[in-house]
Amino acid sequence: MPKYLFKIPGHEDQEIVWFTRKHIMSLLGSILLIIFLFLIPVAFGIVLWYKANSIFESNLLNVVVILAAVYYLVIISFTFTIWINYYYDVFIITDQEIIDIKQEGIFGRKINEVSILRIQDVSAQVKGVLPTLFNYGNVVAESAGENSQTYIIEDVPNPMKMANKIMTMHNEQVAREDRAFEIITAEGDLRKNSANGQPQSTASFGEMNNGSTQTYCPPCPPSNPVSGPESPSNSEGNVSKKDLDKGGEVKF
């Protein structure tokens, strides 16, 4: 997918992944209707030219011209409205949301936004001869939650590819949220253990000093502590070198 350089107003922190309008063939019916409406006055003028040529030689010609001008002005306004609705009907997928902008007339606009995380199911619908030949159709997205809604994006190109893209992004978002939750849970457990006086981590002398298997722990008291002055009985029966140098009699 191409990388879009522009940003959506109010969503500058989001990256655009997909941007599209309705397929041009969805306007085929409106285009044929406009061509037909444009040709009606031409056909009517040709008939009058051959059947009632006297009209063009009278003052009624001015009335016919004014009526034709008003008629074509209405048709041009109708054509312009159809083009505005086509050009400003936009479907956007960002890395966080799905945005569907629908133009309603010249001065009306409706915007639907839904988070990709809320999407529960996405399907594509291709019905009819033209949609099948030119590969366009509807994308139907259903949101999860108590107030679940169904979003229908009409007449977009490559609907199946778009639906697959939405579900892929949804799965990536869910996996990312799960990893973030696991990290937060692990950090909370470490803080809880630290508050209870338990060491957050242990290391072994094997990791610190040539693979020894002794476990490192905070400084411990000596294994045989002495709880008082040294007992004199421990030195009874011992003869020191100083006593031997003195000579004489040594009492035991």
N, C-alpha and C positions, 0 to 999 in steps of 0.2 A: 504494500500500500504506500502511496506517496505521503511524504511528510508535509503537512500544511503549516504555512508560516503565520497565518493570521490566527487571532484568538477570539473566543466568544465573549462578548461583553458580560461581565459578572462571573465568568468562569475562566479567568486568565491563568489560573493555576492548573488547568486541565489541558491535556494534550489531545488534539483531534485525531481520531483513528480512521473514521469513515465520514465522508461528506458526499451527499448525493441529492438530486432532485428526482421528480417523477420522470419516467421514461417518455421520450418525445412522442412515441407512438400512442401513448395514452390520450394524446390530444387529437388523434386522427378524426374522431367524430366531430369535434368542435371545428377543426380546420375545414372539413367538408361542408359543414353547416354555414360557415362564414363565406365560403366561395359561392355557395348556392344563393345566399342572401345578396351578395354583391352582383350576381348575374341577373337577378329578377328585374331591376330597373332597366338593364340593358335590353333584355328580351321584350319588356313592355314598350320601350321606346322604339324598337324595330317594328313591332306590330303597329304602333300608332303611325309610324312613318309611311307604311304601305296602305293601311286601312283608313286612316283619318289624317291625311296630309294637311288638311285645312287647319288643324289645331296649331301647327307650327307656323302658320301664316297669320294667326290672330294674336290677340293679347293674352290668350290662355297659355302661351308658351312661357311667359314669366312665372305663372303659377306653377307649371310643371317643373321648371328649373328649381324654384324654391322648395317644393315638396321633395324633389330628388336630393337636394343638398341636406335637408333635415334628415331624410332617410339615411343617407350615407354617414352623416354625423353620428346617428344612433348606432349604426353598424360598427363604425370605427371605435366608438366608446365601448361597445360590447367586446370587440376584438382586443382592445387594450386591457380590459378587465381580465379576460381569459389569460393573456400573457402575464399580467402581474401575478395572478394566482399561481401560474406555473413557475414563474421565476422565484417567487418568495416562499413557495412550499418547499421546505428544506428538511432533510432528515440527517441528523448528526449523531455519531457515536464518539464519545470521548473515552478516556481511560477510566472514568468513574461513572458516567451517566449516559443515558439515551435521551436525546432531545428531539422532539418532533414539532416543527413550526409549521402551522397551517395558516395561510393567508385567506381571509374571508372578505372578499370584495377589495376595494381600494384602501379603505381606512380601517379595516379590522384584521386582527391577528390573534391566533390562539397558540399557546406554547404548552406542550406537555413534557414534563421531565420525570424520569424515573431512574433510581439508582440501579446499577448493574447487579449489585448484591441482592436486590429484591426480586430480580427476575427468576421466575420459577420454571417457565416453559416457553420455548420459542418455536414457531412453526412457519413454514412458507406455503403460500397458496398461489398456484399458477393455473388459471382457468381461461379457456377460450382459445381461438385459433391464433389471433395476433399475439397474446401473451406467450403462447407456446413457441411461436416462430421467432419472436424477438426477445424471448427470455426476460420477461418482467412480470411482476405480480405483487401480492401483498405479503407483508411480514406481520405475524400476530404474536405479540409478547404478553404473557400473563405474569403479573406480579404476585408475590407471596405476602402473607400477613392477614390480619383480620379484615382490613379494607382492601381486599384484592381487586385489581382492575385489569381490564384487557385493553391493550393498546394495538391499534391496527394502523400500520403504515402502508399506504396504498400506492400501487403502480410504481414500485422502485425497481431498478435494474438488478439482476442477479439476486433474487430474493433468497434462494437456498444458500448461497455463499454468505450473504449477510446474516442469516439466521445462525449459521454455523459459527461465524465470527463472534456474535453476541454470546453464544453459549460457551465458547472457548474463553472469552474474557471473563465471563461469570465464574467459571471453574477456577481460573487463575486468581481472581479476587477472593474466592472462598478459601483457597489454599493459603493465600497470603494472610488472611485474617486468622486462620487456624494457627499458623506459625507464630504470629504476633501474640496470640492468646497463650500459647505454650511458653513463650519467653517471659511474658508477664507473670504467669503462674510460677515459673521456676524462680524468678527474682523474688517473688513474695515468700516462697518457701525458704530461700536463703536468708532473707531479713528476719523471718520468724525464728529460724534456728539460731541466728546471731543474737537475737533478743533473749533467747532462753539460755544463753551462755555456752552453746555448743559451737565448736569450731566450724567455720564455713567450709573448710577443706582440710584434708590431711595429705601429708607427703611422706614418703618413705626414704630412709637412707639409701635405698637402692637407687632412687632417682638422683640423690645428692652425692653419694660417695661409693662409687665402684660396685654398685649392685648389691649392697648389703640388705638384708631382709628385715632389719630392725625398723620399727615404726617411730616416726617423729611425733613428739607430743610436747606440750608446754613444759617448762622446767618443773621437775618433780622433786619432792623432798628426798633426802638420802634414805637408802633402804634400811640402815641401822642407826637411827638418830641416838645421840647421847643426851639424856635428860638431866644432867646435873654435873657436878665436879667429878673428876676422874677418881674412881674408887682406889684407895691405897692398897686394897687386898690384891689387886691385879699385879702389883710389883713384888709381893712377898715371895721368898724363895729364889729370887734372882740376885746374882752377884755381879756388880759392875766392875769395869776395868780399874776405876779409881780406887775401889776398895782393895783390890789385889795388889796395886802399887804400894799402898800404905803398909802392907804386911801386917803381922800380928794375927790376932785371933778375930775371926769373923763369926759373928753370932747370927744364927738363923732363927 
